Amino acid sequence: MKDIKQFTIIFTMILVLVSCKKSTTPTPTTPKEFLEVTIDGQKLRQDKDFGINVGTQVGQAQLCDGKTGVGAFHTTVANSRFDLSASLVHFRNQTDFVNSKSGDFQLTDDWIYSNMMGTKICNLALELKLQDNSGVSSVVSNKKHTVTSITKHFEDNTKVQYIIEGTFSGNYKNTSNVTYPLSGSYRVLIEVVK
């Protein structure tokens, strides 16, 4: 009888320990995506939870090296004077994207149009579309876009997600020939297919 009691207690303790054991697959912490920009001295910021637009493509085209790229819509920031939308162009397939590294990349105001007009856009180009009260502006000078971090976030049998962080700056000129200095930073979640 004593042996049965001890066995029952030990068995119960083992069940409790096994059922309370943490999962071996860690759930990644999920910081927020953001777009922060200062335009003509005005600071704008948009934060959002990861995954809202992941996989949302705003176009697909052949990139500068002949591989398929997509524009991953990031977000829009706006106030009474300015409206700025951002997209990050990246390789569509994991086999093409896997060796991507931090560094300096293109800054454009319309990657699909630029591609059609002969300026081939490459992996990790940042598209910023700025509009003010006078109409659409375009990047005119001092363009700079730096990807500061690329981190694998999630992977399953069909896709891989990466967190991309970077900074940008440039001067935008509107249709009234007024130039606005612009600078900022971002964090975006992108998805590539296997």
PASEBA-1860 file (N, C-alpha, C; in nm, 3 decimals):
! residues 194
1> MKDIKQFT> 0.082/-0.120/0.000/0.000/0.000/0.000/0.086/0.126/0.000 ~ 0.194/0.120/0.085/0.286/0.232/0.094/0.353/0.256/-0.041 ~ 0.388/0.151/-0.113/0.451/0.162/-0.244/0.356/0.225/-0.345 ~ 0.228/0.191/-0.339/0.129/0.249/-0.430/0.113/0.398/-0.403 ~ 0.111/0.436/-0.275/0.100/0.577/-0.239/0.221/0.655/-0.290 ~ 0.342/0.602/-0.267/0.463/0.669/-0.314/0.464/0.679/-0.466 ~ 0.426/0.570/-0.531/0.421/0.570/-0.677/0.323/0.676/-0.727 ~ 0.205/0.684/-0.664/0.104/0.782/-0.704/0.155/0.924/-0.685
9> IIFTMILV> 0.223/0.952/-0.574/0.276/1.086/-0.548/0.384/1.121/-0.650 ~ 0.477/1.028/-0.671/0.585/1.052/-0.768/0.528/1.070/-0.908 ~ 0.434/0.986/-0.946/0.373/0.994/-1.078/0.302/1.129/-1.095 ~ 0.229/1.173/-0.994/0.159/1.302/-0.998/0.258/1.417/-1.012 ~ 0.369/1.410/-0.938/0.470/1.516/-0.946/0.532/1.522/-1.086 ~ 0.559/1.407/-1.143/0.615/1.404/-1.279/0.517/1.463/-1.378 ~ 0.389/1.429/-1.367/0.287/1.486/-1.456/0.282/1.638/-1.443 ~ 0.288/1.688/-1.320/0.285/1.832/-1.298/0.407/1.898/-1.361
17> LVSCKKST> 0.525/1.841/-1.341/0.647/1.897/-1.397/0.644/1.897/-1.550 ~ 0.601/1.787/-1.608/0.594/1.777/-1.754/0.493/1.875/-1.810 ~ 0.377/1.889/-1.747/0.274/1.979/-1.799/0.311/2.125/-1.781 ~ 0.398/2.157/-1.683/0.438/2.296/-1.659/0.564/2.335/-1.735 ~ 0.627/2.240/-1.802/0.750/2.268/-1.874/0.724/2.369/-1.985 ~ 0.815/2.464/-1.999/0.800/2.566/-2.103/0.814/2.503/-2.241 ~ 0.751/2.567/-2.337/0.760/2.522/-2.475/0.905/2.536/-2.524 ~ 0.949/2.443/-2.606/1.084/2.450/-2.661/1.091/2.547/-2.778
25> TPTPTTPK> 0.978/2.586/-2.832/0.975/2.683/-2.940/0.941/2.819/-2.883 ~ 1.042/2.906/-2.869/1.013/3.037/-2.809/0.929/3.124/-2.900 ~ 0.838/3.198/-2.840/0.760/3.295/-2.916/0.842/3.423/-2.922 ~ 0.871/3.473/-3.042/0.955/3.593/-3.049/0.884/3.714/-2.991 ~ 0.961/3.797/-2.923/0.903/3.923/-2.876/0.872/4.006/-2.999 ~ 0.767/4.081/-2.992/0.723/4.154/-3.109/0.719/4.304/-3.080 ~ 0.827/4.373/-3.112/0.823/4.518/-3.098/0.731/4.576/-3.205 ~ 0.694/4.700/-3.189/0.604/4.763/-3.285/0.679/4.811/-3.409
33> EFLEVTID> 0.609/4.808/-3.521/0.659/4.875/-3.640/0.640/5.024/-3.618 ~ 0.724/5.105/-3.682/0.704/5.249/-3.673/0.763/5.318/-3.794 ~ 0.713/5.437/-3.818/0.770/5.531/-3.915/0.775/5.664/-3.844 ~ 0.894/5.719/-3.832/0.912/5.850/-3.768/0.983/5.940/-3.867 ~ 0.931/6.059/-3.887/0.989/6.149/-3.987/0.979/6.293/-3.938 ~ 1.080/6.371/-3.970/1.077/6.514/-3.947/1.078/6.580/-4.084 ~ 0.973/6.655/-4.114/0.958/6.725/-4.243/0.949/6.873/-4.214 ~ 1.043/6.947/-4.270/1.043/7.093/-4.254/1.027/7.132/-4.106
41> GQKLRQDK> 1.095/7.057/-4.018/1.093/7.087/-3.875/0.976/7.027/-3.798 ~ 0.880/6.965/-3.867/0.765/6.904/-3.799/0.787/6.753/-3.785 ~ 0.776/6.705/-3.662/0.797/6.563/-3.635/0.665/6.488/-3.640 ~ 0.664/6.377/-3.715/0.546/6.291/-3.727/0.589/6.148/-3.695 ~ 0.501/6.072/-3.630/0.533/5.933/-3.597/0.405/5.849/-3.603 ~ 0.420/5.729/-3.657/0.310/5.633/-3.661/0.365/5.500/-3.609 ~ 0.302/5.446/-3.505/0.336/5.314/-3.452/0.222/5.219/-3.485 ~ 0.255/5.093/-3.507/0.150/4.993/-3.528/0.203/4.857/-3.488
49> DFGINVGT> 0.111/4.767/-3.459/0.149/4.632/-3.423/0.202/4.560/-3.546 ~ 0.297/4.469/-3.523/0.350/4.388/-3.632/0.240/4.303/-3.693 ~ 0.254/4.277/-3.820/0.166/4.184/-3.887/0.044/4.244/-3.951 ~ 0.016/4.372/-3.926/-0.105/4.433/-3.984/-0.097/4.433/-4.136 ~ 0.017/4.473/-4.190/0.033/4.478/-4.336/0.135/4.378/-4.388 ~ 0.183/4.287/-4.304/0.287/4.196/-4.350/0.235/4.114/-4.468 ~ 0.316/4.107/-4.570/0.276/4.037/-4.690/0.193/4.121/-4.786 ~ 0.154/4.243/-4.745/0.079/4.331/-4.833/0.174/4.389/-4.936
57> QVGQAQLC> 0.150/4.359/-5.061/0.238/4.405/-5.167/0.175/4.523/-5.240 ~ 0.260/4.623/-5.268/0.211/4.739/-5.342/0.271/4.739/-5.482 ~ 0.302/4.624/-5.532/0.356/4.611/-5.666/0.456/4.498/-5.671 ~ 0.480/4.452/-5.792/0.581/4.348/-5.813/0.649/4.380/-5.944 ~ 0.781/4.371/-5.947/0.857/4.403/-6.067/0.991/4.334/-6.062 ~ 1.058/4.336/-6.175/1.193/4.283/-6.182/1.287/4.389/-6.127 ~ 1.373/4.351/-6.034/1.466/4.445/-5.974/1.593/4.455/-6.058 ~ 1.689/4.536/-6.012/1.807/4.569/-6.090/1.890/4.448/-6.130
65> DGKTGVGA> 1.884/4.340/-6.053/1.963/4.222/-6.086/1.882/4.113/-6.155 ~ 1.760/4.149/-6.197/1.676/4.055/-6.270/1.589/3.966/-6.183 ~ 1.601/3.977/-6.050/1.520/3.895/-5.960/1.390/3.966/-5.928 ~ 1.288/3.889/-5.890/1.156/3.945/-5.860/1.157/4.017/-5.727 ~ 1.105/4.139/-5.728/1.093/4.217/-5.606/0.951/4.262/-5.584 ~ 0.919/4.293/-5.459/0.788/4.345/-5.423/0.806/4.468/-5.335 ~ 0.707/4.552/-5.333/0.705/4.665/-5.242/0.614/4.629/-5.126 ~ 0.670/4.624/-5.008/0.592/4.591/-4.888/0.543/4.722/-4.828
73> FHTTVANS> 0.412/4.745/-4.830/0.357/4.868/-4.774/0.387/4.873/-4.626 ~ 0.437/4.984/-4.582/0.470/5.001/-4.441/0.359/5.079/-4.371 ~ 0.356/5.210/-4.390/0.254/5.290/-4.321/0.250/5.430/-4.381 ~ 0.159/5.510/-4.327/0.145/5.650/-4.367/0.144/5.737/-4.242 ~ 0.210/5.852/-4.250/0.202/5.952/-4.144/0.149/6.079/-4.208 ~ 0.070/6.155/-4.133/0.009/6.275/-4.191/-0.023/6.376/-4.083 ~ -0.027/6.502/-4.125/-0.080/6.610/-4.043/-0.152/6.706/-4.139 ~ -0.180/6.827/-4.097/-0.256/6.919/-4.183/-0.175/6.968/-4.303
81> RFDLSASL> -0.043/6.956/-4.302/0.042/7.004/-4.412/0.096/6.894/-4.501 ~ 0.125/6.776/-4.442/0.197/6.672/-4.515/0.129/6.537/-4.502 ~ 0.149/6.455/-4.604/0.105/6.316/-4.607/0.220/6.236/-4.667 ~ 0.277/6.143/-4.589/0.391/6.065/-4.636/0.360/5.918/-4.621 ~ 0.373/5.843/-4.730/0.357/5.697/-4.723/0.492/5.632/-4.754 ~ 0.515/5.517/-4.692/0.643/5.448/-4.706/0.623/5.303/-4.743 ~ 0.708/5.255/-4.833/0.713/5.113/-4.871/0.858/5.072/-4.881 ~ 0.887/4.948/-4.848/1.021/4.895/-4.860/1.021/4.791/-4.970
89> VHFRNQTD> 1.104/4.811/-5.071/1.115/4.717/-5.182/1.214/4.608/-5.142 ~ 1.176/4.482/-5.165/1.266/4.372/-5.128/1.243/4.253/-5.219 ~ 1.342/4.164/-5.221/1.327/4.040/-5.297/1.207/3.963/-5.246 ~ 1.136/3.899/-5.336/1.016/3.825/-5.301/1.048/3.687/-5.244 ~ 1.158/3.626/-5.291/1.190/3.488/-5.254/1.303/3.481/-5.150 ~ 1.289/3.387/-5.058/1.388/3.368/-4.952/1.526/3.338/-5.009 ~ 1.533/3.257/-5.115/1.664/3.223/-5.172/1.738/3.347/-5.220 ~ 1.665/3.449/-5.264/1.728/3.574/-5.307/1.757/3.666/-5.189
97> FVNSKSGD> 1.667/3.669/-5.090/1.678/3.765/-4.980/1.775/3.723/-4.870 ~ 1.795/3.594/-4.852/1.865/3.541/-4.734/2.002/3.604/-4.710 ~ 2.073/3.646/-4.812/2.206/3.704/-4.794/2.206/3.856/-4.786 ~ 2.090/3.917/-4.771/2.081/4.064/-4.760/2.151/4.111/-4.634 ~ 2.222/4.221/-4.646/2.299/4.278/-4.534/2.262/4.425/-4.516 ~ 2.293/4.478/-4.398/2.275/4.621/-4.371/2.366/4.701/-4.463 ~ 2.330/4.829/-4.485/2.412/4.915/-4.569/2.330/5.026/-4.631 ~ 2.389/5.097/-4.726/2.321/5.207/-4.795/2.246/5.154/-4.917
105> FQLTDDWI> 2.122/5.202/-4.934/2.036/5.157/-5.043/1.963/5.277/-5.102 ~ 1.891/5.252/-5.211/1.821/5.359/-5.283/1.707/5.419/-5.201 ~ 1.681/5.547/-5.229/1.564/5.618/-5.179/1.494/5.673/-5.303 ~ 1.367/5.638/-5.320/1.293/5.678/-5.439/1.155/5.728/-5.400 ~ 1.092/5.802/-5.491/0.955/5.847/-5.464/0.851/5.761/-5.534 ~ 0.892/5.672/-5.625/0.798/5.583/-5.692/0.877/5.471/-5.759 ~ 0.889/5.358/-5.693/0.977/5.253/-5.743/0.925/5.186/-5.870 ~ 0.794/5.167/-5.882/0.739/5.104/-6.002/0.761/5.195/-6.123
113> YSNMMGTK> 0.730/5.324/-6.108/0.750/5.421/-6.217/0.898/5.430/-6.254 ~ 0.985/5.436/-6.153/1.130/5.443/-6.179/1.176/5.323/-6.259 ~ 1.128/5.205/-6.222/1.163/5.084/-6.297/1.117/5.094/-6.442 ~ 0.994/5.141/-6.465/0.941/5.153/-6.601/1.018/5.256/-6.683 ~ 1.071/5.359/-6.616/1.142/5.466/-6.686/1.291/5.436/-6.701 ~ 1.334/5.316/-6.663/1.472/5.277/-6.688/1.567/5.287/-6.570 ~ 1.524/5.346/-6.458/1.608/5.348/-6.339/1.574/5.224/-6.258 ~ 1.654/5.121/-6.272/1.622/4.996/-6.204/1.639/5.009/-6.054
121> ICNLALEL> 1.538/4.969/-5.982/1.537/4.973/-5.836/1.588/4.838/-5.785 ~ 1.663/4.842/-5.677/1.726/4.721/-5.622/1.664/4.681/-5.489 ~ 1.705/4.565/-5.442/1.661/4.513/-5.312/1.686/4.617/-5.202 ~ 1.590/4.627/-5.112/1.595/4.715/-4.993/1.593/4.864/-5.026 ~ 1.538/4.899/-5.139/1.514/5.041/-5.169/1.394/5.088/-5.085 ~ 1.399/5.213/-5.042/1.290/5.271/-4.965/1.214/5.368/-5.054 ~ 1.083/5.349/-5.063/0.997/5.441/-5.138/0.925/5.532/-5.040 ~ 0.943/5.662/-5.056/0.872/5.762/-4.975/0.793/5.851/-5.070
129> KLQDNSGV> 0.662/5.850/-5.056/0.576/5.937/-5.137/0.526/6.049/-5.047 ~ 0.574/6.170/-5.076/0.538/6.287/-4.995/0.444/6.376/-5.074 ~ 0.338/6.416/-5.008/0.245/6.511/-5.069/0.218/6.621/-4.967 ~ 0.223/6.746/-5.016/0.186/6.857/-4.929/0.062/6.924/-4.989 ~ 0.023/7.038/-4.939/-0.098/7.105/-4.986/-0.093/7.146/-5.132 ~ 0.029/7.156/-5.189/0.039/7.202/-5.329/0.045/7.087/-5.429 ~ 0.057/6.964/-5.384/0.063/6.852/-5.477/0.173/6.755/-5.441 ~ 0.197/6.660/-5.529/0.296/6.556/-5.503/0.436/6.615/-5.512
137> SSVVSNKK> 0.518/6.581/-5.417/0.658/6.622/-5.416/0.743/6.504/-5.463 ~ 0.867/6.531/-5.499/0.957/6.421/-5.531/1.095/6.446/-5.475 ~ 1.170/6.338/-5.455/1.305/6.350/-5.403/1.389/6.423/-5.507 ~ 1.460/6.525/-5.466/1.541/6.599/-5.563/1.690/6.598/-5.534 ~ 1.728/6.591/-5.407/1.871/6.595/-5.378/1.903/6.538/-5.242 ~ 2.030/6.511/-5.221/2.082/6.462/-5.093/2.008/6.338/-5.042 ~ 1.977/6.246/-5.132/1.904/6.125/-5.093/1.995/6.029/-5.019 ~ 1.946/5.979/-4.907/2.023/5.880/-4.830/1.927/5.785/-4.761
145> HTVTSITK> 1.953/5.656/-4.776/1.874/5.552/-4.708/1.971/5.445/-4.660 ~ 1.971/5.420/-4.531/2.060/5.320/-4.473/1.978/5.217/-4.396 ~ 1.994/5.090/-4.432/1.935/4.982/-4.354/2.035/4.953/-4.242 ~ 1.990/4.969/-4.118/2.079/4.953/-4.003/2.072/4.813/-3.941 ~ 1.962/4.740/-3.968/1.946/4.609/-3.904/1.850/4.522/-3.985 ~ 1.888/4.395/-4.001/1.802/4.293/-4.062/1.803/4.173/-3.968 ~ 1.686/4.140/-3.911/1.677/4.033/-3.813/1.566/3.935/-3.852 ~ 1.600/3.806/-3.856/1.496/3.706/-3.883/1.401/3.703/-3.765
153> HFEDNTKV> 1.270/3.710/-3.793/1.169/3.716/-3.688/1.091/3.585/-3.672 ~ 1.057/3.523/-3.785/0.970/3.405/-3.783/0.994/3.325/-3.910 ~ 0.978/3.193/-3.900/0.991/3.107/-4.018/0.900/2.987/-4.003 ~ 0.833/2.951/-4.114/0.759/2.826/-4.118/0.788/2.758/-4.252 ~ 0.704/2.665/-4.293/0.732/2.589/-4.416/0.715/2.669/-4.544 ~ 0.644/2.782/-4.539/0.614/2.856/-4.662/0.673/2.996/-4.667 ~ 0.714/3.051/-4.552/0.758/3.191/-4.551/0.859/3.217/-4.441 ~ 0.930/3.331/-4.457/1.022/3.380/-4.355/0.991/3.528/-4.338
161> QYIIEGTF> 0.984/3.572/-4.212/0.961/3.714/-4.183/1.088/3.775/-4.124 ~ 1.116/3.898/-4.166/1.232/3.971/-4.118/1.188/4.107/-4.064 ~ 1.258/4.153/-3.962/1.242/4.290/-3.912/1.353/4.372/-3.973 ~ 1.316/4.477/-4.045/1.413/4.566/-4.109/1.404/4.702/-4.040 ~ 1.519/4.757/-4.001/1.525/4.890/-3.942/1.619/4.976/-4.025 ~ 1.588/5.105/-4.033/1.674/5.193/-4.110/1.648/5.340/-4.085 ~ 1.730/5.422/-4.152/1.718/5.568/-4.145/1.718/5.623/-4.287 ~ 1.670/5.745/-4.301/1.664/5.808/-4.433/1.670/5.960/-4.420
169> SGNYKNTS> 1.707/6.024/-4.529/1.705/6.170/-4.535/1.707/6.213/-4.681 ~ 1.666/6.336/-4.703/1.665/6.391/-4.839/1.596/6.525/-4.840 ~ 1.601/6.591/-4.954/1.528/6.717/-4.975/1.422/6.693/-5.079 ~ 1.298/6.725/-5.046/1.186/6.708/-5.137/1.144/6.845/-5.189 ~ 1.115/6.851/-5.320/1.070/6.975/-5.380/0.927/6.958/-5.427 ~ 0.839/7.055/-5.394/0.700/7.044/-5.437/0.678/7.116/-5.570 ~ 0.555/7.117/-5.618/0.525/7.177/-5.748/0.539/7.329/-5.749 ~ 0.547/7.392/-5.632/0.570/7.536/-5.622/0.719/7.567/-5.603
177> NVTYPLSG> 0.805/7.466/-5.625/0.950/7.479/-5.609/0.995/7.512/-5.467 ~ 0.916/7.471/-5.369/0.955/7.485/-5.229/1.020/7.353/-5.188 ~ 1.139/7.362/-5.128/1.213/7.242/-5.088/1.197/7.220/-4.938 ~ 1.168/7.094/-4.902/1.152/7.055/-4.763/1.261/6.956/-4.725 ~ 1.339/6.986/-4.618/1.430/6.884/-4.567/1.349/6.777/-4.495 ~ 1.391/6.653/-4.511/1.318/6.540/-4.454/1.420/6.441/-4.398 ~ 1.394/6.388/-4.279/1.479/6.281/-4.224/1.393/6.196/-4.131 ~ 1.437/6.073/-4.109/1.360/5.988/-4.019/1.417/5.849/-4.006
185> SYRVLIEV> 1.336/5.763/-3.944/1.375/5.624/-3.921/1.250/5.537/-3.926 ~ 1.272/5.405/-3.935/1.159/5.313/-3.945/1.198/5.176/-3.893 ~ 1.095/5.096/-3.863/1.107/4.953/-3.837/0.987/4.889/-3.907 ~ 1.013/4.790/-3.990/0.906/4.727/-4.065/0.926/4.575/-4.067 ~ 0.818/4.502/-4.070/0.821/4.357/-4.081/0.790/4.321/-4.225 ~ 0.879/4.245/-4.289/0.855/4.201/-4.426/0.844/4.049/-4.429 ~ 0.789/3.998/-4.538/0.772/3.854/-4.552/0.822/3.812/-4.690 ~ 0.902/3.707/-4.693/0.949/3.649/-4.819/0.900/3.504/-4.825
193> VK> 0.884/3.453/-4.945/0.831/3.318/-4.962/0.944/3.219/-4.988 ~ 0.922/3.096/-4.944/1.022/2.990/-4.965/1.001/2.924/-5.100
END
